[in-house]
Amino acid sequence: MNSFFQLDDHIVHLNHAAVAPWPKVTRDAVVAFADENVSIGSQHYDQWLKTEQQLKQKLVQLINAESTDEIAILKNTSEGLSLIAQGLTFNAGDNIVIPAEEFPSNKVVWQALELQGVELRRVSVQDIDEPEQALIDAIDEHTRLLSCSSVQYARGLRLDLNVIGQACKQNDTLFCVDAIQSLGAIAFDAQACHADFIVADGHKWMCAPEGTALFYCRKTIQPLLRLRQYGWHMLKDAFDFSHHHDEIEIADNAQRFESGSPNMMGIAALDASLGLLLDIGIKKIQAKVIENSTYLIERLLELPDITILTPTGQGQYAGIITFQKNDIDNVELYQYLQDNNVICAYRGDGIRFSPHFYTPKQVIDKALKVLSEFC
Ligand SMILES: Cc1ncc(COP(=O)(O)O)c(C=O)c1O
């Protein structure tokens, strides 16, 4: 599996929850795109449009959407979440439920609505036995939307989306998933979890460059989103430049959320990365991700003075394992790891390691050796 990537031998990359390395196929796709632009320009733009459609098909497969009509390609997760927050109509007295420990992107967009009299219910999902139930308990008849990450960015809690989605459906509450910390690592089923919105940039577990993101909006929900951005690309006949559109006719699918020119280079890259992941198979990748995380947990438990902050129960974690070394400054430890080529992050008051499916166990061992050498 490691042969798909080409990291230098001295690099111990355990940071897929931040910005992942690209596989070689993605480098090749970007180089080919650049070469084509240099030599023949956009002569084969039709082919680029085909790649765009092909990527949408792959995204449908990745999340088990119904069709490409439900998929738009946007800039990043924040743009998608903003489209939802600014597109839905909220009334004073409505409330929104989120986990208190969400990444800022999935917090600030809802916080901005507090100015309109919308109540934001922040429910802690940290260090409790039933985080899904805690979120569900916060829902009442005024809850318009519940938004959560599939996997918490800081301490790696993986939520059971099917349970939360079912509760939202029963209460007529919209369900929004920030899936950036699981897509590409863990299987996802938009229909089984009754998600209304799914957003995720490609630069983490999907191993693509930053700046090309999936935006899923269930077909029946699309008319609920008031459009806040306008441009040629969202029109029904976007490529009909023969006349001036006196009356605008907006596409009746998720293309309506793509206002202008697509990021064709990002699309070529994400298409290549996803092609590789889907060829290998997400189930196989998921098994490897969990195997690596479990191995990491077991090895950390063998070390003295380590507290694992990630919940370690079955099904409660995916690719993120966060821990602390007791009685020391963990920011210093983080800096030491970075200085010794162990690429990781400091999040949720601890050191966050996030190996992917292709990460060899020897690489995890190497990181733990460097960790043990810190005194
Ligand atoms: C849960 C979560 N959402 C969103 C993002 C990033 O958002 P964007 O794609 O807008 O940069 C991150 C990045 O760390 C994240 O962990």
PDBQT file of the ligand as one rigid body, heavy atoms in Angstrom, charges set to zero:
ROOT
HETATM    1  C1  LIG A 401     -13.680  19.128  11.324  1.00  0.00    +0.000 C 
HETATM    2  C2  LIG A 401     -13.041  20.080  10.367  1.00  0.00    +0.000 A 
HETATM    3  N1  LIG A 401     -13.805  20.822   9.553  1.00  0.00    +0.000 NA
HETATM    4  C3  LIG A 401     -13.265  21.663   8.650  1.00  0.00    +0.000 A 
HETATM    5  C4  LIG A 401     -11.894  21.802   8.531  1.00  0.00    +0.000 A 
HETATM    6  C5  LIG A 401     -11.285  22.697   7.499  1.00  0.00    +0.000 C 
HETATM    7  O1  LIG A 401     -12.204  23.462   6.850  1.00  0.00    +0.000 OA
HETATM    8  P1  LIG A 401     -11.885  24.071   5.402  1.00  0.00    +0.000 P 
HETATM    9  O2  LIG A 401     -12.025  22.968   4.413  1.00  0.00    +0.000 OA
HETATM   10  O3  LIG A 401     -12.880  25.137   5.244  1.00  0.00    +0.000 OA
HETATM   11  O4  LIG A 401     -10.487  24.610   5.441  1.00  0.00    +0.000 OA
HETATM   12  C6  LIG A 401     -11.060  21.074   9.376  1.00  0.00    +0.000 A 
HETATM   13  C7  LIG A 401      -9.590  21.243   9.291  1.00  0.00    +0.000 C 
HETATM   14  O5  LIG A 401      -8.836  21.003  10.180  1.00  0.00    +0.000 OA
HETATM   15  C8  LIG A 401     -11.644  20.179  10.299  1.00  0.00    +0.000 A 
HETATM   16  O6  LIG A 401     -10.888  19.416  11.088  1.00  0.00    +0.000 OA
ENDROOT
TORSDOF 0
